[in-house]
């Protein structure tokens, strides 16, 4: 299940992420940016997974591992609504 990003999170085309409440910024790669955009628009996980697998020629297992690691990092940075 996809979680919902807080509304104060801004994502640039170049991969910079800005949290307007904390003032902190982060940098993500292209896949991280796609995941964050998907979270913002509440795209179903299955659609995101299929898109990434096709576009980046990665296995389902590789995507799942990357996704879980990335989400764990985001959870630590408090990016999600309660």
GUDOPA-652726 format. One line per 8 residues: number of its first residue (from 1); their letters; for each residue y negated, x, z negated of C-alpha. Coordinates in Angstrom, 3 decimals. Layout:
<rs>
NUM) A) Y X Z  ...
</rs>
This chain:
<rs>
1) XXXXXXXX) 0.000 0.000 0.000  -3.444 1.258 0.905  -6.046 1.432 -1.818  -9.699 0.534 -1.322  -12.388 3.226 -1.390  -15.447 2.743 -3.564  -18.463 1.551 -1.601  -20.515 4.587 -2.650
9) XXXXXXXX) -18.306 6.984 -0.653  -19.877 8.132 2.628  -17.859 9.878 5.352  -19.463 11.873 8.160  -17.974 12.469 11.609  -17.625 16.161 10.745  -15.484 15.432 7.680  -17.991 15.718 4.859
17) XXXXXXXX) -17.436 13.196 2.087  -20.283 12.322 -0.275  -20.014 10.385 -3.530  -23.490 8.955 -4.160  -22.725 8.140 -7.814  -21.615 11.615 -8.857  -23.546 13.590 -6.234  -20.398 15.520 -5.373
25) XXXXXXXX) -19.376 16.313 -1.812  -16.092 17.332 -0.252  -14.795 18.463 3.149  -11.650 17.097 4.790  -9.809 17.878 8.007  -9.401 15.442 10.917  -6.328 13.740 9.459  -8.000 13.383 6.069
33) XXXXXXXX) -11.029 11.824 7.774  -8.787 9.340 9.612  -7.095 8.376 6.357  -10.440 7.845 4.638  -11.763 5.723 7.516  -8.556 3.682 7.409  -9.061 3.124 3.688  -12.674 2.043 4.258
41) XXXXXXXX) -11.737 -0.584 6.812  -8.555 -1.556 4.979  -6.295 -0.704 7.920  -2.631 -1.383 7.139  -0.675 1.734 6.152  1.869 1.174 8.926  -0.860 1.204 11.598  -2.368 4.392 10.209
49) XXXXXXXX) 1.037 6.054 10.007  1.910 5.172 13.619  -1.507 6.350 14.855  -1.294 9.724 13.084  2.324 10.338 14.151  1.459 9.640 17.780  -1.872 11.475 17.899  -0.808 14.606 15.994
57) XXXXXXXX) 2.882 14.722 16.968  4.135 14.923 13.380  7.272 13.435 11.896  7.213 10.364 9.687  8.367 12.524 6.765  5.603 15.070 7.335  2.971 12.338 7.477  4.317 10.679 4.312
65) XXXXXXXX) 4.234 13.993 2.436  0.684 14.770 3.608  -0.469 11.227 2.803  0.963 11.309 -0.732  -0.583 14.732 -1.434  -3.937 13.613 -0.046  -3.927 10.370 -2.036  -3.067 12.303 -5.187
73) XXXXXXXX) -6.102 14.517 -4.607  -8.315 11.481 -4.038  -7.021 9.828 -7.209  -8.079 12.911 -9.153  -11.592 12.609 -7.754  -11.978 8.895 -8.645  -12.557 7.675 -5.058  -10.968 4.266 -5.534
81) XX) -12.056 0.892 -6.808  -10.241 -0.349 -9.882
</rs>
